[in-house]
Amino acid sequence: MIKPMLCQPSKPFDSSDYMWEIKWDGERTIINYQDRQIRIQNRKGNDVTFRYPELQGIVKGFSCKEAILDGEIVVLDENGRSVFNLLAQRSHLEKRFDIELRMKKIAVTFIAFDILWLDGVCYKPLPLHMRKELLYKAFTPIPPLALWSLCLEKDGKGTILFKQAQLQGLEGIVGKHINSTYQEGVRGWVKCKCEKTRDMWFSKYTVNPAGIRVEDENGISVQVAGSQGKVARREIDEKGRVLIEVRYMEVTESGKLRQPTCKEVRV
């Protein structure tokens, strides 16, 4: 089992020592290619090859005998943006019939961004820029089934790229030092996530050890802790409702907010 190298949160910055890529919102994946077949391992180390049978088609893109790639399985919309709530309709299926049925409606794409092993040689100790060159030689994209996660060449100007990511509605960007080795399970890269917020009215709450959980009329709820929780509770008790700025990942097809959290209680 390979533990994927991870990211730690960061604000965008400029550095000529870093390369920047799109942050894809999908399922982190290790692809093991051998004997003209692939095996798919998720972030937890589970074998999920059965869940994405169409990805066996990417074997046509390998120009080697064996390889291990790091990447992300995503579902892309018409604008090339990853849509997590669509992937979620496939990422938990277990029965073959359900998988084959959903596969016809929701196509997945493998985004390759690193290579760890190639024809019997481990390349994790190599610097990232050399591993990228090896990846481009060993694996050829097969659109739309498989793509490279290309570096966004902007002279290391992460601040500009982050603003562009916000304007385009992307999840964010990932920064990687060009000389970084691949360290399993280590948070050696950085991620800058585009924040989405909205002001929402909440009129109900329940008390819990961490503070209170407020809920609106549509059933959307967020946890409010500490002093902000006390303020929110007082507002609801005295005025019948409280206005909260909510941070979230995206809006699902059903209109729900994915991973909503409290950013600020507005009084």
ABEGO torsion letter per residue (X at the ends): XBBBBBBBBBBBBBBAABBBBBBBBBBBBBBBBBGGBBBBBBAAGBBAAAABAAAAAAAAABABABBBBBBBBBBBBAAGBBBAAAAAAAAABABAAAAAAAAAABBBBBBBABBABBGGBBAAABBAAAAAAAAAAABBBBOAABBBBBBBBAGGBAAAAAAAAAAAGBAEBBBBBAABBBBBGBBABBBBBBBBBBBBBBABBBBBAAEBBBBBAAGBBBBBBEAAAAAAAAAAAAAGBBBBBBBBABBBAAGBBBGBBBABBBX
